[in-house]
Amino acid sequence: MVESNVVAWHCIRDVVMKPESGNLLKEALALPPIERAALVDRLLNSLDKPDDAIDQVWRKEIAARLRAYRSGTAATVSAEDVLAEYVGP
């Protein structure tokens, strides 16, 4: 298992916030939608930090998928078939 600073999102709602955080949330929810979206974007970007352990796991996964594709053992779907699911007749 890879250790990182990533928090399981399903547990986030169980976190008890300090009163100051609750006040910030109340103020944020009172903002116009476009300002709330900008705030969310900035907050999420502040959480997106490089994590060498996760990057290493993904590099291994990518290499394994590429090997499977090149060897013909990976199940593939054509772009046309994928797009056909989203484009009407």
C-alpha positions, -999 to 999 in steps of 0.1 A, spaced: 0 0 0 13 35 -9 15 59 20 7 95 10 -10 126 22 -41 117 3 -72 116 25 -100 92 18 -127 115 5 -155 94 20 -142 102 55 -140 140 49 -176 145 61 -167 130 94 -140 156 101 -151 180 128 -142 215 118 -130 242 142 -156 270 147 -134 293 126 -136 268 97 -174 266 101 -176 304 99 -155 304 67 -178 278 52 -208 299 61 -193 329 44 -182 309 14 -217 295 9 -230 331 9 -208 340 -21 -222 342 -56 -218 309 -75 -189 321 -97 -169 332 -66 -177 299 -49 -164 281 -80 -132 301 -80 -127 295 -43 -132 257 -47 -108 257 -76 -81 274 -56 -87 252 -26 -85 220 -46 -53 232 -63 -38 238 -29 -43 201 -22 -28 189 -54 8 184 -43 33 161 -60 36 127 -43 66 106 -55 51 74 -41 19 78 -61 38 89 -92 60 58 -89 29 35 -87 13 52 -117 46 49 -137 45 11 -130 8 9 -140 14 28 -172 43 6 -181 22 -26 -174 -7 -13 -195 16 -3 -224 32 -38 -223 -2 -54 -224 -13 -32 -253 18 -39 -273 17 -76 -267 -20 -77 -277 -32 -90 -243 -50 -58 -233 -87 -56 -241 -92 -26 -263 -121 -6 -277 -119 15 -309 -124 52 -306 -154 49 -330 -171 24 -307 -165 47 -277 -178 77 -295 -208 59 -308 -220 55 -273 -222 93 -269 -232 105 -304 -267 100 -316 -276 81 -348 
